[in-house]
Amino acid sequence: MQTTTNPASPKITTAPTVFSRMLRNAGTLLGGKVAMGLLNLAATGIAIRSLGAEVFGTLILIHTFAQATAAFTKFQSWQTVLRFGAASLKQERRADFRALVRFTAWLDAGAGAVGILLCGALAFLFGRFFDIPPGLALIATAYATSTAFMVMATPTGLLRLFDRFDVLATRDTLGALFRLAGASLAALLGWGIGGFLAVWYLATALGGLSLAYAAYRELGRRGLLGDDGSGTPLPSVSSAHPGLWSFVWSTNLTTTLSLVSGHLGTLSVGLMLGPAEAALFAIALQIGNAALKPSRFLSPAIYPELARLAAIRDKAAIAALLRRVLLVSTGGSVLMLGALALLGSPLLRLVGGAQAVPAFPVMLMLATASAIGFASFAFEPLLISTGRHRAALRARLLAAVLYIPVALGAITAYGLPGAGLAAIFTAIVISAAQAHSASNTSA
């Protein structure tokens, strides 16, 4: 059956072409993420210089409340769209595809509602434990509504499935540009923390809404909006896509647990050491992740390719793609870590001034953890795309269970560097567990 003439169907090609397309898409995302990272770093620098480390730390804690809550409530519906949507379009089951999109859109809506309630409650009830001033409690609770714009995963999945990585890159850049412009205006007019929180909120909302609009427009362009005119209701999503619920819960928990060394790291530092140290950790984490997380670009690019290859059960192409990706990611992690060791201290001084330089040791530790994750990042997409999502979940669960006591103990013993040691420990545990499961996966 010919499917390449169908504009909605992903095109299946040979392994070298798949690898080239993955690199092209990763490069597109890289361009957008680099621009976004630089713009966000500039906005961070303006904010910390305008507000000071302690007040900026409070801003970061409020924003991290929303990010962490969104991460814990967000369904990874983009993975569901790729995993089941690729097969539906390949087989021209358009009604099944529309039922899938409707289902994941409702998942996003439900996650947004739960996230708003949970984040608002956490910020209002527990903000005092993180030294958030009582006067900001209501503002922090209102800021919780930004989680609704952080959980829109279905549009991301659709744009990746349709190979529109250029749209995703543009959206990231525009949101960061708005944050920088707003931060500059807030600093110029002396708005204080309330003004900066408004800027961070509006940038988040703009990113989410523009993403949803782009995906809706792409569905319309491909003729995937509305019914086929027959009046037949859409099929049950569970019957159209067997194993859907198991996949949804496993991938959601896997990705949620992957955030423990990031958002929970910032919150743990804030709880144990206070807002000023949380600000240093946030800057170190931002630089370490920005410099050593090309997996954030390669991972979104490899998922659609693996989903397409899994849909046609091309095990040889999957194995060939995995070998190429691991070679690139391992070499890249070593090179980038070396560059950051040389340039990290000047970069910290540039972003946050002399007060940010003490974050260098923990930044290097966080970068090492990121390098370990980057070198082995392809194992998790492989497990999820080949039906081994439970193995990916077990690896993340093991690391999460171990991370919290290790992080709290290390921070108590070593202060801020202890958070970096905990991140390295978590990265090693995850990589080893995923590699073991992947070695048992028939490729």
N, C-alpha and C positions, 0 to 999 in steps of 0.2 A: 504494500500500500504506500503510495507516495504522500508524504506529508510536508515536503519542503515548500510546496506551493501555497500552503496554508499560512497566512501571516501570523496566526496566533500560535502556531506550533513551533517549539524550539527545534532548531536544526541540529541533527546529530552528524558529527563528522569524525575524522580519524583522530587518533591520540595526539600526534604533533599539532594538528590544527586546534584541538581542544586546549592544549597547553598554551599555544600562542594566543588564543582568544582570552584565556584566563589571565595571562600576563597583560594583555591590552586592557582588559577591564580593571585589573588591579592597578595598572598605571593611571587609568582615568580616576579611580578612587583616590589613589595616592596624591595626584595633583590637587584634588579637592580637599583632602584631609590635611595636606601640608599647608595649603592656604588657610584652611580653617584653624589649624594648630597655631600658625604664626599670628593670625588675627586674634585668637583667643589669648595667646600669651601676651600680646600687646595690651589687650583689655585687662588682663590680670595685673600686668605691671602698673597700668594707670590706676586700677582700683586699690592696690596695696599701697601705692605711694600717696594716694589721696586720702585713704581711710586709716592707714597704719595697719600693722600686722594683726593686732588684737581685734579691731573692728572688722577687718577683712576676714579674719578667721570666723567670726560670727556669721558673716554673709555666706562663707563657704559651708559652714555647718547647716544653715537653713537650706541652701541649695542641695547639699548632699542628702538631707532628709528626704527631699522630693525625689532625687535621683535613685536613692536606695529603695524607697518605697515603690517607685515605678518598676525598678528591677525585680523586686520581689513579687509584685502583682501582675507584671506584664506576661502575657502568653506569647511564646515565640511563634506567633502565627505565620511569620515570614518563612520559617522552616517548613511548616505544614503546607503553605502554598507551593513551595518548591517541591517537596517530597511527593505530594499527591497531584498538584497541578500540572507538573511536567508529564506525568503519565496520562492524565485526562486529555490534555491537548494533543499529545502524541497519537492517541487513539480517537481523536475528534469527538470526545464525549463532552460537548459544550455545556449541556444542562448540568452534568455532574460538576463541571468546573465552576459554573455560576453558583451552584449550591455550596461548594467549598468556600468561595469568596464571601458569600453571605454569612456562612458559619464563622469564618475567622474575623470578619468585621464585627460581628456581635461579641466575639471573645474580646476584641480590643475595647469595645464600648464598656463591657462589664469590668474589665481590668481597670479602665480609667475611673469608673465610679468607685470601685473598692480602693484604688490608690488614693483618691482624694480624701475619702473618709479616714483611711489608716494614717496617711501622712499628717492630716490635720490633727488627729488625736495624739500622735506621737509628739509633734511639735509643741502642742499646747500642754500636754501632761508631763512630758519628760524633758522639755527644753531647759528647765532649770538645772538638770544634771550636767548639761553641756555648757553651762554658764551663758545661756541666751537670756539677755535682760528681760524682765517681766514686761516691759513696755513693747517689746518686739514679739511677744507671744502671739498676739492676734495677727500681726503681719505675717509671721511664720505660718500660722494656720491658713491664712488667705493664700499664701504662696503655694500651699499644698495643691491648689487647683491646677497648677502647672503640670502635675503628673498626667493629666488627661492628654497632654500633647506629647508625652514621652513614651506612650504605650502603643502608638500607631504602627504596628508591625506589619499588618496586611499590605499597606501601600509599598513598603520596602520590599516585601516578597514579590509583589507583582512586577515592580520595576526591575528587579534582578532576574526574574523569570523571563521577562521580555528583552533582556540585554540592554536596558536603558541605564547603564551605570553613569552615563554623562549627566542625566537628570539628577541622580543622587549626588554627584559631586558638586553640581551647581547649587543645589539646595543647601548643602553643608556650608559652602562658601558664603552664600547670602546671609544665612543666620549669624555666622561669626562676624561678618562685616557690620551687620546691624548692632551686634553687641559692642563692637569696638567704637562705632560712632556714638552709641548711647552712653558708653562709659566716658568717652571724651567730653560729651556734653554735661554729664553728671559731675565730672571733676571740675569743669570750667565754671559751672554755676554753683558748685558747692552744695549739691543736693544731699550729701550724706548717705548713710546706709540704705535709707528708704528709697532714694532715687536709684541707687545701684541695683537694689533688689527688683525694682520695676523694670529696669533695663534687662536684667537676666531673665525675668519672666517673659517679657515681650519677645525676646530673641527665641526663647523656647517655643512660644506659641506660634511665631512666624514659621519656624522650621517645621512644626507638625502640620500646620494647615497647608503649607505649600507642598508638602509631601503628599498629603491626601488628594489635593487637586491634581497633581501631576499623574498619580496612578489612575484617577477617575478619567482623565483625558486620554490616557493610554488605552484603557479598556474600551472607551468609545471608538478610538481610532481603529482598533482591531475587531470591532463588531461584537464585543463580548458584553455589552450592556443590554438589558431587556431580554425578552424571551424570543423564541423562534417563530412566534405568530400562531402556533398551534393551540395555544391556550392550555397546554399540559402543565400542571404544577411541577415545580422542581422536585427531584427525588430526595428522599431522606439522605442526609449527608453520611450517616453511619453505614447505610446499605450501599451507597455509591462508592464509599472509600473504606473498606474493611481495615480494622486496626487503627483507625483515626484517633480515637480517644486515648489509646495507650501511647501512641506517638506524641500526642499533644502534651499529656502530663509528663512524660519522660523528658522531652526536650525542654519544656518549660522549667522543670526543676533543675535540669542540667545547667542551663544558662543562668538561672537565678543563683545557683551555688557558685558559679564562676566569678561572681562579683564580690566574694567575701574579702579578698585581699585588697580590693579597691575601696569601695564605699564603706565597708565595715572597718577597714583599716583606718580611714580618716576619722570615723566615729569613735573607734577605740582610742586613738591618740587624743582626740578631744576629751573623751571621758577621763582618761588617766592623767593627761598632762596639761589640758586646757586649750583655749582657742588659739593662742599664739603658736604653740607647737603644732596644732592641727593645720594652721596656715602654712607652716614650713613643710609639713608632710604633703599637703595638697600641691604645693609648688613642685616639690621633688617628684611626686607621683605624675604630675602633668608633664614635666620634662622627660622623665624616664619612660613614660608610656609613649609620648609623642616621638621620641627618638628611636625607640626600640620596639615598636609594635606595627611593623609592616604586615603582620598577620591580620591586623584589622582591615587591611586592604585585600590581602590574598584570600582570607577566609570567606568573605562575601563573594569573591570571584570564583572560588573553587566549588562552593555549594551547588550552584546551578549546573555546573559541568558534571559533578558526581551524580546529581539527581537525574540528569538526562541519560548518563551512561548506565545508572542503576535501572532506569525504566526499560532499557533494552537489554539489560543483563550482560553488558560487555565487560567481563571480568579482566580480560587482558588489557584493555584500554585503561581501566581503573588502576591496575597495578603500575602501568607505565606512567600514568599521570602522577601517582603518589611518589614514585621514585624521583621524578624530576623536581617535584615540589619540595620534597625533603632536602634534596641537594641544595637548592636555591635558598631555602629558609635557614639551613644550618650555616652556610657560608655567610649569608647576610647578617645573621645575629652576631657572629664573631666580629665582623668588620664594624658594625654599628656600635657595639659595646666598646670597642677600642677607641673609636672616635669620641664617644661620650665621655670616656675617662679623661681624655685630653681637653675637651672643650666644655665639660659640664660646669666647672666652677665659674669661668667667665660668663657662661649663659645664665647662671643663677644670679650673678651680680647685675647683669643687664636687665633681667626681668624684675627682680625684687630689690635691687640695691644691696648694700653691705649686709643688711639684716637677713637676707636670704642665703648668704654664703654658708652658714652653719648647716644647711640642709644637704650639703654635698655628699657626705658619707651615706646617708639614707637614700639619696637619689641614686647613687651608684649601686646600692643593694637592690633597689626597686628595678633599676635597669637590668641588673643581672637576672632577676626573676622574670622580667619581660623577655629577655633573650632566651631563657630556657623555654618559655612558652612559645616563642616565635619559632624556635628550631623544631619543635615537635607539634606545631599547631594543626597539621593536616590529619593527625590521628582522629581527632574528634569528628570533623566532617565526614571522614571515611566511615566511622562507626555508625553515625546517624543515617547517612545516605544508604548504607547497605543493610539496614534493619537491625543494627546492634546498638540502638539508642539506650537500652537498659545498661549496657556495659559502660557507655559514656557517663550515664547518670551515677553509676556506682563509683567511678573514679572521682567525680566531683564531690560526691557525698562524703567519701573517705577524707578528702582534703579539707572539706568544710568542717567536719567533726573535729579534726585535729587542729585546724587553724585558730579557732577562738581561744582555747586554753594556751596554745603556744604563743599567740600574739600578746595576750594579757600578761603571761609570765615573762616574756622577753622584754616587753615595755617596762614592766616593773623592775627587772634586773638591769637593763641597759639603757632605758630611756628611749628617745626617738629612734636610734639605730635598731632597737629591738623589733620595731615594726617592719624594718627592712629584712631582718633575719627571718621573721615569720613568713614574709612574702616569698623568699627564696625557698624555704622549706615546703611551702604549699606548691610552688611550681615544680619542684622535684617529685613530690608525691603524685601530682596529677600526671605529669609526663610519663613516669614509670608505669603507672596503672593503665594509662591509655595505650602505651606501646605494647604492654603485655596483652591487652585485649585485642589490639589490632593484629598482633602476630598470630592470634588464633582465628582471625577472620579469613575466610576463604576469599582470596582475591582472584 
